[in-house]
Structures are given as C-alpha cells and as structure tokens.
Amino acid sequence: MASDIEIAQAATMAPITSVATRLGIPNEHLEPFGHYKAKVSLEYLDTLKDRPNGKLILVTAISPTPAGEGKTTTTVGLGDGLNRIGKKTLICLREPSLGPVFGMKGGAAGGGYAQVVPMEDINLHFTGDFGAIQLANNLLAALIDNHIHHGNTLNIDVRRITWKRVLDMNDRALRDVVVSLGGPANGYPREDGFDIVVASEIMAIFCLATGLDDLKRRMGNIIIGYTRDQQPVRARDLKADGAMTVLLKDALAPNLVQTLENNPAFVHGGPFANIAHGCNSVIATSSALKLADYVVTEAGFGADLGAEKFFDIKCRKSGLRPSATVIVATVRALKYHGGQDLKTLTEENLEALDRGLVNLERHIENVTGIFGIPVVVSINRFDSDTVAEIELLRTRVAALGADVVLATHWADGSAGTEELAHKVVELCERPSELKFAYPDEMGLWDKIDTIAKRIYRAGEVTASSKIRAQIAKLEADGFGGFPVCVAKTQYSFSTDAALRGAPSGHSIDIREVRLSAGAEFIVMVCGDVMTMPGLPKVPSAEKIDLVDGKVVGLF
C-alpha cells in the first residue's frame, strides 16, 4: 500500500475554480493560491445569510491511543460517502499545526484514500493563516513591552502581564524565558513565555469570530495584564486592536480545497482540543451550512474534550446545532484501552476488548445522554479484526441504543463509507435538541465541577487557595457567565494519561486559570498538560526530506 503522501501526490486534482462552481461560488469571489486552493471572500459569504441551513454532522472519537483511530480520515471519508449517495456535502476541517507535523502526532489532512489535497500544502504553510495569527499575537506582545519602555502611562504592572508570545512549533525551551536583557535600550527585563500558536487566544478568537467587526471587537477585549491596583489592561487600551485586525483580515476568509474525489472542503483555523476549544472556524462552518445540504465537521481528540467544547463553547456561542454525531473507534484502540499490549493488538482478545469498550460506552452516554444528539459508531476496519470481536462490539453498543457501522474508506475511499453515509442521513432526520452540560448563569467553580463529574466522572475537583481566589476574582470582575475550556491530557478521562478505559472517582486538579476575554471563555489548565508541547525523542522532522524536488516522509 502506498503511503499517504504518495497517494496524495498521485491524485488528479480539479481546478479549484471548478470545485467552487459546484458550490455556486462565482470565480470573482475566489482568491486563488495556485491552482488547487483558494480563499472565499467574506463579502460573498455575507450574501448567504438568508439561505436555509443544511444538516450539521459532528465527527468525534474515543480517547486517542497509540493504535490510532482515524477521526479526520473518517470526516473526509464520510463527506465523500455522502456525495457518493447524491447528497450535496461540504467538509469542514481544522488546519494542521506545524508542531505536530514535525513532532509526533502528524498532520490533519486525513489518510489513505480519504484525504484532502493538496496534502503537502495543507500540512505545511498552506495559505499563511497561522503565520498571520502568530504575527498578530506577537505584535501585541511587542506593543506591551514598547509601551512600558516609553514611560508606561497605563501603569501596567510588569509582574502581572499575562500575555505570552507564540510560535507554531513544538519548542520546550521557550516555555519560560526572560526578555529585554541587555541594558536600558532593550526595555525592562521580565519573565515571559511562549505558547504554541494553536493554544493562543488569537487562534480561539479567529475561530469564534463571526466577521471582521466581531474580530476587531474581540481583539480589543483581550486582557493583557493588570495595573498595580489590579485593574485590567486591554489590547484596546494599547491601541493594538486595529493593527491586529489588519494582519488577520485576509486570513479570516475560509480556505477552499478538495478531497481526493474532488469534493469540496473548507480547511480553516486549528485550535488543539486538549489545550484550546479544538474546532474549525465558525465562519467556515456557518458558511458551509448555507452552501451544502450536509456539512461534516470534526472536533479534536476524544469526545470528552473536542465534542464537549464543540457543544458547550462553539455551539453555545454561534447558534450552530448538530443533527448527528459520529464516534470513531477501532477494535485495536479499544483493546488497548482494555489493557492489551500495543505489540499484540492484531491478536484476538475478547477479554481486553470487553474491558476497553467502557471508554466508547462512556463517550456514547455523554453525547446522547448529556448533550442529546443521536450517535452512530464508525469502526475503521482492519484485516486483523475478527468476527467475534465485531459481534461483541455490536452487542455492547446496541445496548446503548446506537448502531455500529464498519468503514473501509482508508483503503476504498467513498465506497467504504456508503453504509455510514446512509446511516447518518437517517440520524439527521430524527428529532433532537442540543442540551449543554451547564447553564451560562452557573458559577465558574460549579461549571468545572460539572464538567469533571458529569463528563469525566471524576470524584472531586481540587485547586490551591490561589487558584480559588483567581476564580472568585474572575466572577467578581464580571466573567462568571463565560463557558469553561478545560486543558488536560487527551489520553484519558482523568488527568493521568496512563489511566486507560473509563476511570471514575479520580481527582481533577486545576493547576492554572487563564482568562480569554476576547474569546469569551475561561481556560482551566488541569494536570500536567503543556500549552507549549515538546518534540519527541525521534521527531517526524527527521524523516521529512526533499528528494529530486519531491517531498518525502510526510506521513
């Protein structure tokens, strides 16, 4: 079997203008980046607002494992499958971050015969959106230090600056740094740090903004730190919001690409779901619903992170309402959750599968029981999956009122998702009403307590007196109505990545609280998750090369 990049490089792509024509987008509203990718103008998308919405389908997954699950691949495959059965469908994905591309997780363009292309461009610099986000973030950082250097008329307390610089690369050496060394000409030395671009508040704002005016409003609302008497200082006070919006104005237009089967896809925005809200842009999703009858989107990592934030943050803020949810799993990954060794996952093991199924069951219970959205389970089929394992899987899932569909899109493209596509169409016709895990008016501590106990099945939430005081101050300052964005490990319902399956009664410790006043949510960092990841011992970058003018080793 050819590698993902070899399959992508062999693809016959349609001109992006013809892909746009299928959606009814006029050529004059495209800004092409070469022949196969383009931005769709915000002016054109504004004209679609009175059109009815199509059906929105969320693809999520079990808690991720080293065995792999294939959520993005399923999103692409399902979009192709729906188009195959005659449903006008558009896919909405996040853009990949260069950190994982050169690290260990990989890209975000799908795999096998269920990919979006041009795969190399999408996984690398693409249309420059992340560069624009990085520049806007770091412009604000530069303006902060420049304001202090030139007299600090806003009386910013240099000990209480909360704004960090960002870089779209895994670089652990930049987590904690000291800036402005070298004497008076370079400013006042202070402690600082870097986050990865996808964890930044600018990325969250970019993905939640509904247009340029909303983007500028949110930029101005960013709180960069506090004065000595603990009054907030906003980006607007530094007169930074206008210039930041200028840097982002072109990036805010969604990127149109295509699948290997020449079906349309928006790839736009890219926050991580373990340290941010993990969904593509509201503009892309909302616009797609005006352009197609069905829209397939994904939320990052497992349903306890990406799907919860999709419902409780993205849908709450935007008014989006999904009609169906697909939970992706593999037999191999479920056996890993049941304790089977990674090296033996191709061997039949009903006992391990039986133990590991609790992870899938909890995700199903959360999506259907807490959020009220119907579910189908899509199993990425492997040759090593046995009849007995599939039967056990079907029986356990059926007990929760959901169906299991076997999918082979990685090898077969849209032909491997026809059954899944028909099932999703059926689910979309069922009446459903999205419910949130908590109401807006609930206090911040009660919100994190509710997420921890209802979604993660934790026994308690703990925090130091300092953290509790921060939460109390946020409420006193008027931010208690914001939703909570939990940053924690993606590998477990707990904050311990080694706890597989569906642990219960564990403790969730809040290590840090961050106000995202522009994005309009509160980030609560739990456990030892890092907002600037590091590279693994053997990074993917070591395998990527240019040979005879062709990229190799990119998955």
HELIX and SHEET records of a PDB file:
HELIX    1   1 ASP A    4  GLN A    9  1                                   6    
HELIX    2   2 ILE A   16  ARG A   22  1                                   7    
HELIX    3   3 ASN A   27  HIS A   29  5                                   3    
HELIX    4   4 LEU A   42  ASP A   46  1                                   5    
HELIX    5   5 LYS A   71  ARG A   84  1                                  14    
HELIX    6   6 LEU A   98  PHE A  102  1                                   5    
HELIX    7   7 MET A  119  ASN A  123  1                                   5    
HELIX    8   8 ASP A  129  HIS A  149  1                                  21    
HELIX    9   9 ARG A  172  LEU A  174  5                                   3    
HELIX   10  10 PRO A  184  ASN A  186  5                                   3    
HELIX   11  11 VAL A  197  ALA A  199  5                                   3    
HELIX   12  12 GLU A  201  LEU A  208  1                                   8    
HELIX   13  13 LEU A  212  ASN A  221  1                                  10    
HELIX   14  14 ALA A  235  LEU A  238  5                                   4    
HELIX   15  15 ASP A  241  LEU A  248  1                                   8    
HELIX   16  16 VAL A  282  LEU A  291  1                                  10    
HELIX   17  17 ALA A  303  ALA A  307  3                                   5    
HELIX   18  18 GLU A  308  LYS A  309  1                                   2    
HELIX   19  19 PHE A  310  CYS A  315  3                                   6    
HELIX   20  20 ARG A  316  SER A  318  1                                   3    
HELIX   21  21 VAL A  331  HIS A  337  1                                   7    
HELIX   22  22 LEU A  342  THR A  344  5                                   3    
HELIX   23  23 LEU A  350  GLU A  365  1                                  16    
HELIX   24  24 ASN A  366  ILE A  370  3                                   5    
HELIX   25  25 VAL A  387  ALA A  398  1                                  12    
HELIX   26  26 HIS A  409  ASP A  412  1                                   4    
HELIX   27  27 GLY A  413  THR A  417  5                                   5    
HELIX   28  28 GLU A  418  CYS A  428  1                                  11    
HELIX   29  29 LEU A  444  THR A  450  1                                   7    
HELIX   30  30 ILE A  451  ILE A  455  3                                   5    
HELIX   31  31 SER A  465  ALA A  476  1                                  12    
HELIX   32  32 SER A  540  LYS A  543  5                                   4    
SHEET    1   A 5 LEU A  30  PRO A  32  0                                        
SHEET    2   A 5 ALA A  38  VAL A  40 -1                                        
SHEET    3   A 5 ASN A 255  THR A 259 -1                                        
SHEET    4   A 5 ALA A 114  VAL A 117 -1                                        
SHEET    5   A 5 GLY A 110  GLY A 111 -1                                        
SHEET    1   B10 LEU A  30  PRO A  32  0                                        
SHEET    2   B10 ALA A  38  VAL A  40 -1                                        
SHEET    3   B10 ASN A 255  THR A 259 -1                                        
SHEET    4   B10 PRO A 264  VAL A 267 -1                                        
SHEET    5   B10 THR A  89  LEU A  93  1                                        
SHEET    6   B10 TYR A 294  GLU A 298  1                                        
SHEET    7   B10 LYS A  55  ALA A  61  1                                        
SHEET    8   B10 ALA A 324  ALA A 329  1                                        
SHEET    9   B10 VAL A 375  ASN A 380  1                                        
SHEET   10   B10 ASP A 403  ALA A 407  1                                        
SHEET    1   C 3 ILE A 156  ILE A 161  0                                        
SHEET    2   C 3 ILE A 223  THR A 227 -1                                        
SHEET    3   C 3 PRO A 232  ARG A 234 -1                                        
SHEET    1   D 2 ARG A 165  LEU A 167  0                                        
SHEET    2   D 2 PHE A 194  ILE A 196  1                                        
SHEET    1   E 2 VAL A 177  VAL A 179  0                                        
SHEET    2   E 2 ARG A 190  ASP A 192 -1                                        
SHEET    1   F 4 GLU A 460  ALA A 463  0                                        
SHEET    2   F 4 SER A 507  SER A 516  1                                        
SHEET    3   F 4 PHE A 521  CYS A 526 -1                                        
SHEET    4   F 4 VAL A 484  ALA A 487  1                                        
SHEET    1   G 2 ASP A 545  VAL A 547  0                                        
SHEET    2   G 2 LYS A 550  VAL A 552 -1                                        
END                                                                             
